């Protein structure tokens, strides 16, 4: 059976187990034998220290799994011919079912994979880092929807979340310990019946282990060195920046990279629905929302929103406030903070263009503020933000396709002037061709560079007349 699934060449253990029906059934049988065994009780497994759960857990469960295999094989009718390699793979697969993400463990260990999408038990797609296409792994599948649901339950229980008919959707951030001791940050979303008609759906986003810098983005071709230097100055001059783009365009990656230019002595407060940011400074306060709980008998069911956290952060003496993604009522409080002296804020927003980002922000503020006039909201936005960056995903590439400065208001419209733009000339095998062009305008925010003694970029880079 080996070698019949080329898409599994990088996932040896999966290939050994899930492309062989006998081995697959053996893993299922052994795992079922452990479910009612006190030696594998959730209390005993959860009692393992998180930082050593993977190593200590494997040392604990693998000898017992070996014993279970020997017990099973005492019945000649249930014996399966196993090589040494097969046996070790079965033990590892059962261990993963007990301790971790089950059949998804090898995919999580694969550094080339950035996203894992499970569409019920029999369809698993992956996206490899840097690629824009999804790849189906036909030989990797759960036994059935119950197997998938049990795996989801085990994962979310570790972070004190649950998904059931009352709460059939869950978002969670999981810090997964790797064999080498490093922590892998994973964002998980699951949705089950009755909302998901066909059965459980699971989406997993893996975040890079290494911190992405502006220099890395230059190497990747996402922007030029001149643009990176300018963005570094923008951050050091404490300008407020709005990063816009579509899903998967690289907004959070750019935000992480841009945050690297924040001086190390500043107190930074980050606010997110699911913590994804990975700032390198020492003085960072990370805040994360709390979803409503069906077990809490209050009107809000214990929910803590981004708006609650933005309000609270203002009492925490922040030098910078970073909102991972603005998407609702918190937009109003964020604008008020920016317009009352809290400089250097960064945030992202889903939008189709820089102009669209401002329109979406206006809508969010209007919904949160009641009867406030559109003109007043636009004035507040134009005074709050200095720069709008737009990220685009073109083929397999991600580019800062537009850098714009907000220069004020003109006839009830927020004025934008474009400083740099990416001009596409073609697309070859998923790789975009084109150049970054200066638009010939000198940014007004350079006055703030001068006021804060930030090194001035050469005027020649703007091609200004």
C-alpha positions in Angstrom: 0.0 0.0 0.0 3.0 2.3 0.5 4.0 4.7 -2.3 0.4 4.8 -3.7 -0.3 8.3 -2.3 2.4 10.7 -3.5 0.8 13.6 -1.6 1.8 11.8 1.6 5.5 11.5 0.9 6.2 14.2 3.5 3.8 12.6 6.1 5.3 9.1 6.5 3.2 8.1 9.5 0.0 9.2 7.9 0.9 7.3 4.7 1.7 4.1 6.7 -1.6 4.2 8.7 -4.3 5.9 6.7 -3.5 4.5 3.3 -3.7 1.0 4.6 -7.2 -0.2 5.6 -5.9 -2.9 8.0 -3.6 -0.5 9.9 -6.3 2.2 10.0 -8.8 -0.3 11.5 -6.1 -1.5 14.0 -5.5 2.1 15.2 -9.3 2.5 15.6 -9.6 -0.8 17.6 -6.7 0.0 19.9 -7.9 3.6 20.5 -11.4 2.3 21.3 -9.9 -0.1 23.9 -8.3 2.9 25.7 -11.5 4.9 26.0 -12.9 3.2 29.1 -9.5 2.5 30.6 -8.7 4.5 33.8 -5.1 4.7 32.7 -6.2 7.0 29.9 -8.8 9.0 31.8 -9.1 12.7 30.9 -8.2 13.6 34.4 -4.9 11.6 34.2 -4.0 13.0 30.8 -4.9 16.6 31.7 -2.9 16.3 34.9 0.3 16.3 32.8 2.2 19.6 32.8 1.4 21.5 29.6 5.0 22.2 28.8 5.8 18.5 29.0 2.6 17.0 27.9 3.9 15.7 24.6 7.1 14.2 25.9 5.8 12.9 29.3 2.5 11.9 27.7 4.2 9.7 25.1 6.4 8.1 27.7 3.4 7.4 29.7 0.9 6.1 27.1 3.1 4.3 24.6 4.1 1.4 26.8 0.4 0.9 27.7 -0.6 1.0 24.0 2.1 -1.6 23.3 0.5 -3.8 26.0 -2.9 -3.3 24.4 -1.6 -4.4 21.0 -0.2 -7.5 22.6 -3.5 -8.2 24.4 -5.4 -7.8 21.1 -3.1 -10.1 19.2 -3.6 -12.9 21.7 -6.7 -13.6 19.6 -5.4 -15.1 16.4 -8.4 -13.8 14.5 -7.4 -10.2 15.3 -3.8 -10.4 14.5 -2.4 -8.1 11.8 0.9 -8.7 10.1 3.1 -5.8 11.3 6.6 -4.8 10.4 8.6 -3.0 13.1 7.9 0.2 11.3 4.2 -0.5 11.1 4.0 -1.2 14.8 5.8 2.0 15.8 3.5 4.0 13.5 0.4 2.4 15.0 1.7 3.2 18.5 2.4 6.8 17.5 -1.0 7.2 15.8 -2.9 5.9 18.9 -0.8 8.2 21.1 -1.8 11.2 18.9 -5.4 10.2 19.3 -5.1 10.3 23.0 -2.8 13.3 23.5 -3.2 15.6 20.6 -4.9 16.4 17.3 -5.1 12.7 16.2 -4.5 12.2 12.5 -3.8 16.0 12.1 -0.6 15.8 14.2 1.8 15.1 11.3 0.1 17.9 9.3 0.7 20.3 12.2 4.3 19.2 12.4 4.8 19.9 8.7 6.4 23.4 8.5 5.4 23.8 4.9 1.6 23.8 5.8 0.0 27.0 6.9 -3.7 26.0 6.9 -5.6 22.8 7.5 -9.3 22.7 6.4 -11.4 19.7 7.4 -14.8 19.4 5.6 -16.5 16.6 7.6 -14.6 13.4 8.2 -13.6 12.5 4.7 -12.2 15.6 3.2 -9.0 17.3 4.4 -7.4 20.1 2.5 -4.1 21.9 3.2 -2.6 25.1 2.0 1.2 25.2 1.9 2.9 28.4 3.0 3.4 30.9 0.2 0.9 29.2 -2.1 -2.6 30.3 -2.9 -4.1 27.0 -3.8 -5.7 24.2 -1.7 -4.4 20.6 -1.9 -6.7 17.7 -1.1 -5.2 14.8 0.8 -7.4 11.9 -0.2 -5.7 9.3 2.0 -6.0 11.3 5.2 -9.5 11.0 6.7 -11.2 10.5 10.0 -13.1 7.3 10.6 -16.5 9.1 10.7 -18.0 12.3 11.9 -18.1 11.1 15.5 -14.4 10.6 15.3 -13.9 14.1 14.0 -16.3 15.6 16.7 -14.4 13.7 19.5 -11.1 15.1 18.2 -12.6 18.6 18.2 -13.9 18.2 21.7 -10.6 17.0 23.0 -8.7 19.9 21.5 -11.1 22.7 22.7 -11.5 21.2 26.2 -7.8 21.9 26.7 -8.5 25.6 26.5 -11.7 25.4 28.5 -14.0 25.8 25.5 -16.7 23.5 24.3 -18.8 23.0 21.2 -22.3 21.5 21.4 -25.9 22.1 20.2 -26.2 25.1 22.5 -22.9 26.6 21.3 -22.3 25.0 17.9 -19.4 27.4 17.0 -16.1 27.9 18.7 -12.9 30.0 18.1 -9.9 29.1 20.1 -6.2 29.8 20.3 -4.0 26.9 21.2 -0.3 27.0 22.1 0.9 23.6 21.0 4.2 22.3 22.4 6.5 20.9 19.7 9.0 18.0 20.2 11.9 20.5 20.3 10.3 22.4 23.1 9.2 25.4 21.0 5.6 26.6 21.1 3.5 26.5 18.0 0.6 29.0 17.9 -2.5 27.7 16.3 -5.9 29.3 15.6 -8.9 27.0 15.4 -12.5 27.4 14.3 -15.0 24.6 14.5 -18.7 24.5 13.6 -21.0 21.6 14.0 -24.6 20.5 13.4 -27.2 21.9 13.2 -25.4 24.9 11.7 -23.1 22.8 9.6 -25.5 20.6 7.7 -23.2 17.8 6.5 -21.3 17.4 9.8 -18.4 19.0 11.8 -16.1 21.5 10.0 -12.7 22.4 11.3 -10.4 25.2 10.2 -6.9 25.5 11.5 -4.4 28.3 10.9 -0.8 27.8 11.9 1.3 30.8 12.6 5.0 31.0 11.7 7.5 30.1 14.4 9.9 32.8 13.3 9.0 36.5 13.8 8.5 38.2 10.5 10.4 41.5 10.1 10.2 44.3 7.5 13.4 43.0 6.1 11.8 39.5 5.6 9.0 41.2 3.7 11.6 43.0 1.5 13.2 39.6 0.8 9.8 38.1 -0.1 9.1 41.0 -2.5 6.1 42.3 -0.5 7.6 45.8 -0.6 10.9 47.6 -1.4 13.7 48.5 0.9 12.7 52.2 0.6 9.2 51.4 1.5 10.3 49.4 4.5 12.6 52.2 5.7 9.7 54.6 5.4 7.3 52.3 7.3 9.9 52.0 10.1 10.0 55.8 10.3 6.2 56.0 10.3 6.1 53.6 13.3 8.8 55.5 15.2 7.1 58.8 14.5 4.0 57.4 16.2 1.7 57.8 13.2 -1.6 55.9 13.4 -1.7 53.2 10.7 -4.7 51.3 9.3 -3.7 48.1 7.4 -6.4 46.9 5.0 -6.8 43.8 2.8 -8.8 40.7 2.1 -8.7 37.3 3.8 -5.2 35.8 3.8 -3.6 38.8 2.2 -1.0 39.2 4.9 -2.5 41.9 7.1 -1.5 40.4 10.4 2.0 39.5 9.0 2.5 43.1 8.1 1.2 44.3 11.4 3.7 42.0 13.2 6.5 43.2 11.1 5.6 46.8 11.5 5.4 46.4 15.3 9.1 45.5 15.3 9.9 49.2 14.8 8.3 50.2 18.1 11.0 51.2 20.6 11.6 48.6 23.2 11.0 51.0 26.2 7.3 51.6 25.2 4.4 49.9 26.9 2.3 48.1 24.2 -1.2 46.8 24.8 -2.5 44.3 22.2 -6.2 43.5 21.9 -7.5 40.6 19.8 -10.4 38.2 19.5 -7.9 35.3 19.1 -4.4 36.2 20.0 -2.2 36.0 16.9 0.3 38.8 17.3 3.8 37.9 18.3 5.5 41.1 19.4 9.2 40.9 20.4 9.3 43.8 22.8 9.6 43.1 26.6 6.8 45.4 27.8 3.8 43.9 26.0 0.4 43.4 27.6 -1.6 40.9 25.6 -5.4 41.0 26.0 -7.9 38.5 24.4 -11.7 38.6 24.3 -13.8 36.1 26.1 -16.8 34.5 24.3 -20.2 34.1 26.0 -20.6 31.0 28.1 -23.8 29.1 28.4 -22.8 28.2 31.9 -22.9 31.8 33.1 -26.4 33.0 34.1 -26.2 36.7 33.2 -27.5 38.8 30.3 -24.1 38.9 28.5 -23.2 35.4 29.7 -19.8 36.6 30.8 -18.8 37.9 27.3 -15.9 40.3 27.2 -15.7 42.1 23.8 -12.9 44.0 22.1 -14.8 47.2 22.9 -14.6 46.3 26.6 -10.9 45.7 26.3 -10.2 48.9 24.4 -12.0 50.9 27.1 -10.1 49.1 29.8 -6.7 49.5 28.0 -7.1 53.3 28.3 -6.8 52.9 32.1 -3.6 50.9 31.8 -1.2 53.7 30.8 -0.5 52.5 27.2 2.2 54.0 25.0 0.7 52.1 22.1 -2.6 50.3 21.5 -2.7 47.6 18.8 -6.1 46.2 17.9 -5.5 43.0 15.9 -8.5 43.5 13.7 -11.3 46.1 14.1 -14.6 44.7 13.2 -17.4 46.2 15.4 -18.3 48.7 18.1 -14.7 49.0 19.3 -14.0 51.2 16.3 -15.7 54.1 18.1 -13.6 53.8 21.3 -10.4 53.3 19.2 -11.1 56.5 17.3 -11.7 58.4 20.5 -8.5 57.1 21.9 -6.5 58.2 18.8 -8.1 61.6 18.9 -7.3 62.2 22.6 -3.5 61.7 22.5 -2.9 58.0 22.1 -0.5 58.0 19.2 1.2 55.3 17.3 -1.8 52.9 17.2 -1.9 50.1 14.7 -4.9 48.0 13.5 -6.2 45.9 10.6 -9.5 45.8 8.8 -11.0 43.6 6.1 -11.6 45.7 3.0 -11.4 45.7 -0.8 -9.3 48.9 -1.1 -7.9 51.7 1.0 -11.0 53.9 0.3 -13.3 51.0 1.1 -11.5 50.5 4.5 -12.4 54.0 5.5 -16.0 53.4 4.4 -16.2 50.2 6.5 -14.7 52.0 9.5 -17.3 54.8 9.1 -20.1 52.2 9.1 -18.8 50.5 12.3 -18.5 53.9 14.1 -22.0 54.9 12.9 -23.5 51.7 14.2 -21.8 52.1 17.6 -22.5 55.8 18.1 -26.2 56.1 17.2 -27.2 59.5 15.6 -23.7 60.9 15.0 -23.5 62.6 11.6 -21.5 61.1 8.8 -19.5 64.3 8.4 -18.4 64.2 12.1 -17.4 60.6 11.8 -15.4 61.2 8.7 -13.7 64.2 10.4 -12.8 61.9 13.4 -11.4 59.3 11.1 -9.3 61.8 9.1 -7.9 63.2 12.3 -7.2 59.8 13.9 -5.4 57.9 11.1 -2.4 59.1 9.2 -1.6 56.2 6.8 -3.5 53.5 5.1 -1.7 50.4 3.8 -3.4 48.0 1.5 -2.3 44.3 1.3 -3.2 42.2 -1.7 -2.8 38.5 -2.5 -2.0 38.1 -6.1 -1.5 34.5 -7.2 1.0 33.0 -4.7 2.4 36.4 -3.7 1.4 39.0 -1.1 2.2 42.7 -1.8 1.7 46.1 -0.2 -0.1 47.3 -3.3 -0.9 50.7 -2.0 0.5 53.1 0.6 -1.7 56.2 1.1 -1.7 59.2 3.4 -4.8 60.7 4.9 -4.5 64.5 4.4 -7.8 65.7 5.8 -11.2 66.5 4.5 -12.4 68.0 1.2 -16.2 68.6 0.6 -17.2 66.0 3.2 -14.9 63.4 1.7 -11.7 62.1 3.4 -8.7 63.1 1.3 -6.2 60.4 0.4 -3.0 60.8 -1.5 -1.2 57.7 -2.8 2.6 57.6 -2.0 3.5 54.2 -3.5 1.6 51.6 -5.5 2.4 48.2 -7.0 1.7 48.1 -10.7 1.2 44.6 -12.0 2.4 43.7 -15.5 1.7 39.9 -15.6 1.4 36.6 -13.8 3.6 33.6 -14.4 2.8 30.2 -12.7 1.3 31.9 -9.7 4.1 34.5 -9.3 3.2 38.1 -10.1 5.3 40.4 -12.2 5.3 44.1 -11.7 7.1 47.1 -10.0 6.5 49.4 -7.0 6.1 53.0 -8.2 6.4 56.2 -6.3 3.4 58.4 -7.2 5.3 61.7 -7.2 3.8 63.2 -4.0 5.8 64.3 -1.0 4.0 63.0 2.2 2.8 65.7 4.6 3.6 63.4 7.6 7.4 64.0 7.0 6.9 67.1 9.2 6.3 64.7 12.1 9.5 62.9 11.3 11.3 66.1 11.6 9.5 67.1 14.8 10.5 63.7 16.5 14.0 63.7 15.0 13.3 60.6 12.9 15.9 60.3 10.1 14.4 61.8 7.0 14.1 59.6 3.9 15.7 61.0 0.7 13.1 63.1 -1.2 14.2 61.5 -4.4 12.5 58.2 -3.5 9.1 59.9 -3.9 9.8 61.2 -7.4 8.2 64.5 -6.3 8.5 67.4 -8.6 
